[in-house]
Each structure stands twice: as structure tokens, then as C-alpha cells.
Amino acid sequence: MSRVLPTLQKRQAELASTRRQKQVLAGVPVTQAFEEALGGAGLFPLRATGIDVFQINVGRKCNQTCRHCHVDAGPDRTEMMSDAVVDRCLEVIEGTAIPTLDITGGAPELHKRWREIVQRAAAAGKHVMDRCNLTITQLPNYRYLPEFFAEHRVHVVASLPHFRQQGTDTQRGDGVFEQSIAALRRLNELGYGQEGTGLLLDLVTNPVGTFLPGNQGTLEAEWKRQMARLYGIRFSSLYTITNMPVSRFLEFLEERGALDEYMERLVTAFNPAAARGVMCRSTLSVGYDGTLYDCDFNQMLDLPVHPGVPRTIFDFDLDALAAREIVLGPHCFGCTAGAGSSCGGATA
């Protein structure tokens, strides 16, 4: 790839500070607070309904620097999950009935113990998901990944903003689309995205600009048609994700003077049905330092779980965390607008 952008942290940008991000979001004049919207839908206080997904963010290091990234991940980030945190996460994975492990980053495959995490979780009978940016499989030391995914029947969730080159490269960097297509073709050759194999290959798309995603079902049908027609590629499902006003997308909005308008768009599109299905109600997110969060977005804004429950993986208590009150903020409107948005796509 010919263009690699520096992260907010590398540039020492104002919005590299989570404190500043929260101040900016709190200062946006919106017609109602998120808590008020939930109250009107009979959902406040919002509580977890269990823990079906144990999501671990193993670090901020990535081989890409995407314009919209809420993690502010990139090649210049060095934060990675320590051995002590990995060990404790594996104890929880192997010692509880939580059915799904969701591994994310950065590019999670860059973590030195990523293979061990996958192997042990798969051996424990967990449904293992890997949030893959696809281009990582094209690097010399990581070309083994497609075969490793298939061997351990990893559910690959792959980011691809658009089925055309311009839409993807504009958001993720020059050359990303071409490498992504090469990666998808190899995954298809191994059986991913093919009926009857059980090898799941899901694609994730988010808008390039300041608007909400289209209907997920309609887009999935169009994507399947176009990906097969243009590139001979098949995949399992398409997830539509709303751009969250966090980190680099927040900077994007501020630079264009579009933050107030975008936030009001999210507020106006609040959907009680989407709110009932938000991912934080059934997910627990673990940061690279072992801190516990309700979701990956709260993690990136440094909003840990409620102080009334254990707040680190070392104090993990399944019963207490499974019924916890969810920590909220203005950014939460991003998950409840329109058909909703989560790590698994639309929620309503």
C-alpha cells in the first residue's frame, strides 16, 4: 500500500485523548439525551441480559490505518495484551459456558499468542470469531492464516467498506481493495462462504460518509450479486455498521463541521427495537490491559463497566457481570439509529 496515515496518537492530535473525545460529544446540542430516549422506550436503566459473547481486544497494532477507525489502530501503535491478561482470559474462556469468543484489535493476528488463543478456545468447544482486515493475510509472515482459519473452523468476519475499489481504498488506504479480493478468493478456495462447509465468512461494510447504512437485507443481496459477478467471490452474510462518532471518525466529522448534524441524524433515527437488541446487553468486552467494558466502543472512550461490578478480568464474576447496568453516552445513539448497529450488524 502506498499510503499509510499516522494515527491520532502518532500525530499527538487533540482527539487522541479519550477525555477530550467525551468532552466534544457531551458538548453537542441534541434534542434529547440517550438516557431520555431509552426512558421513553421503557428501557432505562439498560441492563445486560447475559454474556453470550466474550470479546477480547488484544491490541491496537494494525498493518492498516483506516480513516474511520474507532480504535485509532495502526502500525505505529504498540499497545498489546500482556501474558497475564491473556492467561486470565483463557481461564474464563475455558472455565465458563460463554459460547462465543470474539477476537478483535487492531489486527488481532499480530498478537504473539493469537494462535494459542484460537487453538485453546476451539478445543474448548467455543465458537471462535476473528475480526480480520483481510490484508494481513497478504503479508509474508501471515500467509498461513487462511489455512489456519479453516483448520480451526474460525468464523472470519472481514472488513470491506465497498465492493468497488474506490469506495474501499478511499476509506482504508491505497491497495487495500486489491489485497482484500486476493484474500477473499483464497478463503473461498478453502471452502469459506460456500454452502455446506460450515466455514463462515461474513463481510462488514460501513458508509464512506456521514449517513446511515442502507437496509442490511437489501444490501446483502446486492453485494452477493456484485461480488459473484465482478470477482467470483462468495460469502455468508453482510453486516452493516454505522460509523461511530469516536476517534478518527469523530475527527473526520469535526474537520468538516458535520458533527452536530451527524449526531442529530443519529438522535432523530433512534429506534426502540434496535435499542432492545444492542450488543452490549449480551457481550462483555476486555481491553488489552484487562479492563472490562460493555462494548468495544465504550472501551475506546475509556468507559469501563459500572463501578458496582468487577471492572477487570482478574476479578471476573460471571453472575454479577451478566446482570450489570450498562454504561451509556451520546455515542450510543450510533448503535440505536435506524435498523441499529452492532458487531453483528443490524439489531432490528
C-alpha positions as CSV (number, residue, x, y, z in Angstrom):
1,M,0.0,0.0,0.0
2,S,1.4,3.4,-1.0
3,R,-0.3,5.5,1.6
4,V,-0.2,4.9,5.4
5,L,-1.7,7.6,7.6
6,P,-0.4,8.3,11.0
7,T,-2.7,7.6,13.9
8,L,-4.2,10.3,16.1
9,Q,-1.7,9.3,18.8
10,K,1.3,9.5,16.5
11,R,0.2,13.0,15.4
12,Q,-0.4,14.0,19.0
13,A,-3.8,15.1,17.9
14,E,-6.2,16.6,20.4
15,L,-8.7,13.8,19.9
16,A,-6.1,11.2,20.8
17,S,-7.3,11.9,24.3
18,T,-10.4,10.0,25.3
19,R,-11.2,12.7,27.8
20,R,-11.3,15.2,25.0
21,Q,-13.5,13.0,22.9
22,K,-16.0,12.7,25.7
23,Q,-16.0,16.4,26.2
24,V,-16.6,17.1,22.5
25,L,-19.5,14.6,22.4
26,A,-21.0,16.0,25.6
27,G,-21.0,19.4,24.1
28,V,-23.0,18.6,21.0
29,P,-26.5,20.2,21.3
30,V,-29.0,17.3,20.7
31,T,-32.7,17.2,21.2
32,Q,-32.6,14.5,23.9
33,A,-30.0,12.6,25.9
34,F,-29.6,8.9,25.3
35,E,-30.9,8.1,28.7
36,E,-34.1,10.1,27.9
37,A,-34.5,8.1,24.6
38,L,-34.2,4.8,26.5
39,G,-36.6,6.0,29.2
40,G,-39.3,6.8,26.6
41,A,-38.9,3.3,25.3
42,G,-39.1,1.7,28.8
43,L,-35.5,0.6,28.6
44,F,-33.8,2.8,31.2
45,P,-31.7,1.7,33.0
46,L,-30.4,-0.5,30.3
47,R,-29.2,-3.9,31.7
48,A,-27.3,-6.8,30.3
49,T,-29.3,-10.0,29.6
50,G,-26.4,-12.3,29.9
51,I,-23.0,-12.9,28.4
52,D,-23.2,-14.8,25.1
53,V,-20.1,-13.2,23.5
54,F,-16.7,-12.8,25.3
55,Q,-14.9,-10.2,23.1
56,I,-11.2,-9.6,23.6
57,N,-9.3,-6.7,22.1
58,V,-5.8,-8.0,22.0
59,G,-4.1,-4.7,21.0
60,R,-4.0,-1.5,19.0
61,K,-1.3,-2.5,16.5
62,C,-2.5,-2.9,12.9
63,N,-1.0,-3.1,9.4
64,Q,-3.6,-0.6,8.2
65,T,-4.6,2.9,9.3
66,C,-8.3,3.4,8.2
67,R,-9.9,6.8,8.1
68,H,-12.9,5.8,10.2
69,C,-11.2,3.6,12.8
70,H,-12.7,4.0,16.2
71,V,-9.7,2.2,17.7
72,D,-7.2,4.6,16.3
73,A,-5.2,1.5,15.4
74,G,-2.2,1.5,13.1
75,P,1.4,0.3,12.5
76,D,2.7,2.9,15.0
77,R,0.6,1.6,17.9
78,T,2.4,-0.6,20.4
79,E,-0.3,-1.5,23.0
80,M,-0.7,-5.3,23.1
81,M,-2.4,-7.6,25.7
82,S,0.1,-8.9,28.3
83,D,0.6,-12.5,29.0
84,A,-1.1,-12.2,32.4
85,V,-4.3,-10.8,30.8
86,V,-4.2,-13.5,28.1
87,D,-3.8,-16.2,30.7
88,R,-6.8,-14.9,32.7
89,C,-8.9,-14.5,29.6
90,L,-8.1,-18.1,28.6
91,E,-9.1,-19.3,32.1
92,V,-12.5,-17.5,31.7
93,I,-13.0,-18.9,28.2
94,E,-12.2,-22.5,29.2
95,G,-13.9,-22.3,32.6
96,T,-17.3,-20.9,31.7
97,A,-20.2,-21.7,29.5
98,I,-19.9,-18.5,27.5
99,P,-20.4,-19.9,23.9
100,T,-18.6,-17.4,21.7
101,L,-15.1,-15.8,21.7
102,D,-14.8,-12.7,19.5
103,I,-11.2,-11.7,18.9
104,T,-10.5,-8.2,17.7
105,G,-7.8,-5.5,17.5
106,G,-6.1,-3.7,15.7
107,A,-5.2,-6.6,13.6
108,P,-5.6,-9.3,16.2
109,E,-3.4,-11.8,14.3
110,L,-0.4,-9.6,15.1
111,H,-0.5,-10.6,18.8
112,K,2.2,-13.2,19.6
113,R,-0.3,-15.5,21.3
114,W,-3.2,-15.2,18.9
115,R,-2.8,-18.7,17.5
116,E,-2.8,-20.2,21.0
117,I,-5.9,-18.2,21.9
118,V,-7.7,-19.6,18.8
119,Q,-6.5,-23.2,19.4
120,R,-7.4,-23.3,23.1
121,A,-10.8,-21.7,22.5
122,A,-11.6,-24.0,19.7
123,A,-10.5,-27.0,21.7
124,A,-12.9,-25.8,24.5
125,G,-15.8,-26.0,22.0
126,K,-16.2,-22.3,21.6
127,H,-17.5,-20.6,18.5
128,V,-14.4,-18.5,17.6
129,M,-14.7,-15.3,15.6
130,D,-11.8,-13.3,14.2
131,R,-12.2,-9.7,13.1
132,C,-9.9,-9.8,10.1
133,N,-8.9,-6.9,7.9
134,L,-8.0,-9.4,5.1
135,T,-4.8,-7.6,4.0
136,I,-3.0,-9.1,7.0
137,T,-3.2,-12.5,5.1
138,Q,-1.1,-11.0,2.3
139,L,1.9,-10.2,4.4
140,P,4.8,-12.7,4.1
141,N,4.7,-13.9,7.7
142,Y,0.9,-14.3,7.8
143,R,0.2,-16.1,4.6
144,Y,-0.6,-19.2,6.7
145,L,-3.7,-17.5,8.1
146,P,-6.4,-18.8,5.6
147,E,-5.3,-22.4,6.2
148,F,-5.1,-21.9,10.0
149,F,-8.6,-20.3,9.9
150,A,-10.0,-23.3,8.1
151,E,-8.2,-25.9,10.3
152,H,-9.8,-24.5,13.4
153,R,-13.1,-23.6,11.7
154,V,-12.7,-19.9,12.7
155,H,-15.6,-17.7,11.8
156,V,-14.0,-15.0,9.8
157,V,-15.6,-11.5,10.0
158,A,-13.9,-9.4,7.4
159,S,-14.0,-5.6,6.8
160,L,-14.7,-4.4,3.3
161,P,-16.3,-0.9,3.0
162,H,-17.5,-1.4,-0.6
163,F,-17.5,-3.9,-3.4
164,R,-15.8,-1.3,-5.7
165,Q,-12.1,-0.3,-5.3
166,Q,-12.6,3.4,-4.9
167,G,-15.0,3.1,-2.0
168,T,-12.7,0.8,-0.1
169,D,-9.4,2.4,-0.8
170,T,-10.7,5.9,0.0
171,Q,-11.6,4.7,3.5
172,R,-8.9,2.1,4.2
173,G,-5.8,3.1,2.1
174,D,-4.4,2.6,-1.4
175,G,-4.2,-1.0,-2.5
176,V,-6.4,-2.4,0.3
177,F,-9.2,-3.5,-2.1
178,E,-6.9,-5.5,-4.4
179,Q,-5.3,-7.3,-1.5
180,S,-8.7,-7.9,0.1
181,I,-10.0,-9.5,-3.1
182,A,-7.0,-11.8,-3.2
183,A,-7.6,-12.8,0.4
184,L,-11.3,-13.5,-0.2
185,R,-10.5,-15.7,-3.2
186,R,-8.1,-17.8,-1.1
187,L,-10.7,-18.2,1.6
188,N,-13.3,-19.3,-1.0
189,E,-10.8,-21.9,-2.3
190,L,-10.6,-23.3,1.2
191,G,-14.4,-23.5,1.4
192,Y,-15.2,-20.3,3.2
193,G,-18.5,-18.8,2.2
194,Q,-19.6,-21.9,0.4
195,E,-22.8,-23.7,1.3
196,G,-22.4,-27.0,3.2
197,T,-18.9,-26.4,4.5
198,G,-19.8,-24.6,7.8
199,L,-16.9,-22.2,7.2
200,L,-18.5,-18.8,7.8
201,L,-17.2,-15.7,6.0
202,D,-19.0,-12.6,6.8
203,L,-18.3,-9.1,5.4
204,V,-18.7,-5.9,7.3
205,T,-19.5,-2.6,5.5
206,N,-19.9,0.9,6.8
207,P,-20.8,4.1,5.0
208,V,-18.0,6.1,3.5
209,G,-19.7,9.4,4.5
210,T,-21.9,10.9,7.2
211,F,-25.1,8.9,6.6
212,L,-26.7,5.8,7.9
213,P,-26.3,2.3,6.4
214,G,-28.9,1.1,4.0
215,N,-31.2,-1.9,4.7
216,Q,-29.0,-4.8,5.6
217,G,-31.0,-7.4,3.8
218,T,-31.2,-5.4,0.6
219,L,-27.5,-4.6,0.6
220,E,-26.6,-8.2,1.3
221,A,-28.5,-9.4,-1.8
222,E,-26.8,-6.7,-3.9
223,W,-23.4,-7.4,-2.5
224,K,-23.7,-11.1,-3.1
225,R,-24.7,-10.5,-6.7
226,Q,-22.0,-8.0,-7.4
227,M,-19.2,-9.9,-5.6
228,A,-20.0,-13.0,-7.5
229,R,-20.4,-11.2,-10.8
230,L,-17.4,-9.0,-10.6
231,Y,-14.9,-11.2,-8.8
232,G,-16.3,-14.7,-8.5
233,I,-16.4,-14.4,-4.7
234,R,-19.0,-15.8,-2.3
235,F,-19.6,-15.0,1.3
236,S,-22.0,-16.0,4.1
237,S,-23.6,-12.7,5.4
238,L,-23.2,-9.0,5.2
239,Y,-23.1,-6.8,8.3
240,T,-23.9,-3.1,8.1
241,I,-22.3,-0.9,10.7
242,T,-23.0,2.7,11.5
243,N,-19.9,4.9,11.7
244,M,-19.5,5.8,15.4
245,P,-18.6,9.4,16.3
246,V,-15.4,8.2,18.1
247,S,-11.7,8.6,17.5
248,R,-10.8,9.1,13.8
249,F,-14.4,9.4,12.6
250,L,-15.0,12.0,15.2
251,E,-12.1,13.9,13.9
252,F,-13.4,13.5,10.3
253,L,-16.8,15.0,11.5
254,E,-15.2,17.9,13.3
255,E,-12.9,18.8,10.4
256,R,-15.9,19.0,8.1
257,G,-18.1,20.9,10.6
258,A,-20.6,18.0,10.4
259,L,-20.6,16.7,14.0
260,D,-23.7,18.5,15.2
261,E,-25.6,17.4,12.0
262,Y,-24.5,13.8,12.2
263,M,-25.3,13.5,15.9
264,E,-28.8,14.9,15.4
265,R,-29.3,12.5,12.5
266,L,-28.5,9.6,14.9
267,V,-30.8,11.0,17.6
268,T,-33.7,11.5,15.2
269,A,-33.3,8.0,13.9
270,F,-33.4,6.4,17.4
271,N,-35.3,3.1,17.2
272,P,-36.5,1.4,20.4
273,A,-36.5,-2.0,18.6
274,A,-32.8,-1.5,17.8
275,A,-32.1,-0.4,21.4
276,R,-33.6,-3.6,22.7
277,G,-31.1,-5.7,20.7
278,V,-27.9,-3.7,21.3
279,M,-24.8,-5.9,21.6
280,C,-23.8,-4.6,25.0
281,R,-26.7,-6.5,26.5
282,S,-25.1,-9.8,25.6
283,T,-21.4,-9.0,25.2
284,L,-18.5,-8.4,27.5
285,S,-15.5,-6.6,26.1
286,V,-12.0,-7.0,27.5
287,G,-9.3,-4.4,26.8
288,Y,-5.7,-5.2,26.2
289,D,-4.9,-4.2,29.8
290,G,-7.6,-6.4,31.3
291,T,-10.2,-3.7,32.0
292,L,-13.8,-4.7,31.3
293,Y,-16.2,-2.8,29.2
294,D,-19.8,-3.1,28.0
295,C,-18.7,-2.9,24.3
296,D,-15.7,-2.1,22.1
297,F,-16.9,1.5,21.6
298,N,-17.1,2.2,25.3
299,Q,-13.6,0.6,25.5
300,M,-12.2,3.2,23.1
301,L,-13.8,6.0,25.1
302,D,-12.4,4.7,28.3
303,L,-15.8,4.0,29.8
304,P,-15.4,0.8,31.9
305,V,-18.3,-1.2,33.2
306,H,-20.4,0.1,36.0
307,P,-18.4,0.6,39.3
308,G,-20.9,-1.7,41.1
309,V,-19.5,-4.8,39.3
310,P,-16.0,-6.2,38.8
311,R,-14.0,-4.0,36.5
312,T,-11.0,-6.1,35.5
313,I,-10.7,-9.6,34.1
314,F,-8.7,-10.6,37.3
315,D,-11.9,-10.0,39.3
316,F,-14.2,-11.7,36.8
317,D,-17.6,-12.7,38.3
318,L,-19.9,-14.2,35.7
319,D,-23.2,-13.7,37.6
320,A,-22.5,-10.1,38.6
321,L,-21.4,-9.1,35.1
322,A,-24.2,-10.9,33.3
323,A,-26.8,-8.7,35.0
324,R,-24.9,-5.5,35.1
325,E,-26.3,-2.0,34.3
326,I,-24.8,-0.7,31.0
327,V,-22.7,2.5,31.0
328,L,-24.1,5.0,28.5
329,G,-23.1,8.1,26.5
330,P,-24.1,10.2,23.5
331,H,-22.2,7.8,21.1
332,C,-24.7,5.1,22.0
333,F,-27.1,6.7,19.5
334,G,-24.9,5.2,16.8
335,C,-26.0,1.7,17.8
336,T,-29.7,2.5,18.0
337,A,-30.2,4.6,14.9
338,G,-32.4,3.1,12.1
339,A,-32.1,-0.6,12.0
340,G,-29.4,-0.5,14.6
341,S,-25.7,-1.3,14.5
342,S,-23.5,-3.9,16.3
343,C,-20.6,-6.1,15.8
344,G,-23.1,-8.5,14.2
345,G,-24.7,-5.8,12.0
346,A,-28.2,-4.5,12.3
347,T,-30.1,-5.2,15.5
348,A,-33.7,-4.6,14.4
